[in-house]
């Protein structure tokens, strides 16, 4: 599998919109965590992302509100802004499953500010892209390069601290984690992970 080394914004904007079409679980209560993690435990590779309430003031950052984990057909959105960072989720993040995304170390640091949490097997897709001479390393660009689809960023600056997520937020959050999964699988097929 040969991948393009670059893609322009105009080229991305011409692509069809792609989004996660599988099953999404929104986990907003502590008693829902175990069920979601049992499902995710079956997956050797997960796309990984977080969302925080946007800050429009320089130097002000809000804590992580949402942790997203997804495979090809399941996405689990953990509303930690509502229920806190559940001990079972902390343990799960330390498991030796691949967790792939862009800027995942930043996501891990932000999660660790809420509660001590060691997240293992983090794979930064931007780092892999750079080491294979791909010039555009945002998740949106990498999804366009690997799958010929455009992921919408329209819900990015919405309020992720809301107790009830909108349908647009749920779709956006699931798609971002799923995109990490599908880009990882494409990199695997291209031989980028054989180092």
C-alpha positions in Angstrom: 0.0 0.0 0.0 1.5 3.3 -1.1 0.4 6.5 0.6 0.6 10.1 -0.7 3.2 12.2 1.0 1.1 15.4 1.1 -2.4 16.8 0.6 -3.6 20.4 0.4 -6.5 21.9 2.3 -8.3 22.4 -1.0 -7.8 18.7 -1.9 -9.2 17.7 1.6 -12.2 20.0 1.1 -13.1 18.2 -2.1 -13.3 14.8 -0.5 -16.6 13.3 0.7 -17.4 13.5 4.4 -16.6 10.3 6.3 -17.7 9.5 9.8 -17.9 6.7 12.2 -20.9 4.4 11.3 -20.6 1.8 14.0 -22.1 1.6 17.5 -21.4 4.4 19.9 -21.8 4.1 23.7 -21.9 7.3 25.7 -20.7 6.4 29.2 -21.9 9.0 31.7 -22.5 7.0 34.9 -20.0 5.0 37.0 -22.1 1.9 36.7 -21.8 1.9 32.9 -18.0 1.8 32.9 -17.5 -1.9 33.3 -19.8 -2.9 30.4 -18.0 -0.5 28.0 -14.6 -1.7 29.1 -15.5 -5.4 28.7 -16.4 -4.6 25.0 -13.2 -2.6 24.4 -11.0 -5.3 26.1 -11.7 -7.6 23.1 -9.9 -5.1 20.8 -6.1 -5.2 20.4 -6.0 -1.8 18.8 -8.0 1.3 19.8 -8.2 4.8 18.4 -7.7 7.3 21.3 -8.6 10.9 21.8 -9.8 13.4 24.4 -12.0 16.5 24.3 -12.0 19.5 26.7 -14.2 22.5 26.9 -12.6 25.1 24.6 -10.9 28.1 26.3 -10.9 31.4 24.5 -8.5 33.0 27.0 -4.7 32.8 26.6 -3.2 30.5 29.3 -6.5 29.1 30.4 -7.1 25.4 29.8 -10.1 23.4 31.0 -9.7 19.8 32.2 -10.5 16.9 30.0 -14.2 16.3 29.8 -14.3 13.3 27.5 -12.1 10.3 26.7 -12.8 8.5 23.5 -11.7 4.9 22.6 -12.8 3.3 19.3 -12.2 0.3 17.0 -13.6 -0.5 13.6 -17.2 -0.8 14.8 -17.5 0.3 18.5 -16.8 3.7 20.0 -17.0 4.4 23.8 -17.2 8.0 25.0 -16.4 8.3 28.7 -17.8 11.6 30.1 -15.3 12.0 32.9 -16.3 15.6 33.3 -19.6 14.2 34.6 -18.4 11.1 36.6 -14.7 11.6 37.3 -11.9 9.4 36.2 -13.2 5.9 37.2 -10.6 3.6 38.7 -11.6 0.8 36.2 -10.9 3.2 33.3 -7.5 4.2 34.9 -6.6 0.5 35.1 -7.8 -0.1 31.5 -5.7 2.7 30.1 -2.6 0.9 31.6 -3.4 -2.3 29.7 -1.0 -3.3 26.8 -3.5 -2.5 24.0 -2.4 -0.1 21.3 -3.9 3.4 21.7 -3.4 5.4 18.5 -4.1 9.0 17.7 -2.4 12.4 17.1 -0.8 14.2 20.0 -1.6 11.3 22.3 1.1 12.2 24.8 -0.6 15.6 25.3 -3.9 13.8 25.9 -2.2 11.5 28.4 -0.7 14.5 30.3 -4.1 16.2 30.4 -5.7 13.0 31.8 -3.0 12.7 34.4 -3.8 16.1 35.8 -7.2 14.8 36.9 -5.9 11.6 38.5 -2.6 9.7 38.5 -2.9 7.5 35.4 -0.2 5.7 33.4 -1.4 5.2 29.8 0.6 2.5 28.0 1.1 1.6 24.3 0.5 5.1 23.1 1.2 5.4 19.3 1.4 9.0 17.9 0.4 8.8 14.3 1.9 12.2 13.6 5.3 10.9 14.6 5.0 7.8 12.4 3.8 10.0 9.5 6.8 12.4 9.9 9.3 9.5 10.0 7.8 8.3 6.7 8.1 11.7 5.1 4.4 12.5 5.1 4.1 16.3 5.3 0.6 16.8 6.6 0.3 15.3 10.0 -3.1 16.4 11.5 -5.6 13.6 12.0 -7.9 15.2 9.4 -5.0 15.2 6.8 -3.9 11.7 7.7 -7.5 10.4 7.3 -7.8 12.1 3.9 -4.4 10.6 2.8 -5.2 7.1 4.0 -8.9 6.8 3.3 -9.9 9.5 0.9 -12.4 11.0 3.2 -12.8 14.3 5.0 -13.7 14.3 8.7 -15.8 17.3 9.9 -14.4 19.5 12.6 -17.5 21.5 13.1 -18.2 20.4 16.7 -14.5 20.8 17.9 -15.1 24.1 19.7 -18.4 23.1 21.3 -18.8 22.7 25.1 -17.6 19.3 26.0 -18.4 19.8 29.6 -22.2 19.7 28.9 -23.9 17.0 30.9 -25.8 15.9 27.8 -23.8 15.7 24.5 -25.5 16.7 21.3 -25.8 14.3 18.4 -23.2 16.3 16.5 -20.8 16.1 19.5 -21.3 12.3 19.8 -20.7 11.8 16.1 -17.6 14.1 16.1 -16.1 12.5 19.2 -16.7 8.9 17.9 -15.3 9.8 14.5 -12.1 11.3 15.9 -11.3 8.2 17.9 -12.3 5.9 15.0 -10.0 7.9 12.7 -7.1 7.1 14.9 -7.9 3.5 14.5 -8.3 3.5 10.7 -5.1 5.6 10.2 -3.2 3.2 12.4 -4.4 0.2 10.4 -3.4 1.9 7.1 0.0 2.6 8.5 0.3 -1.0 9.5 -0.7 -2.1 5.9 1.8 0.3 4.4 4.6 -1.2 6.5 5.1 2.0 8.5 5.0 0.1 11.8 7.7 -2.5 10.9 10.5 -0.7 12.6 
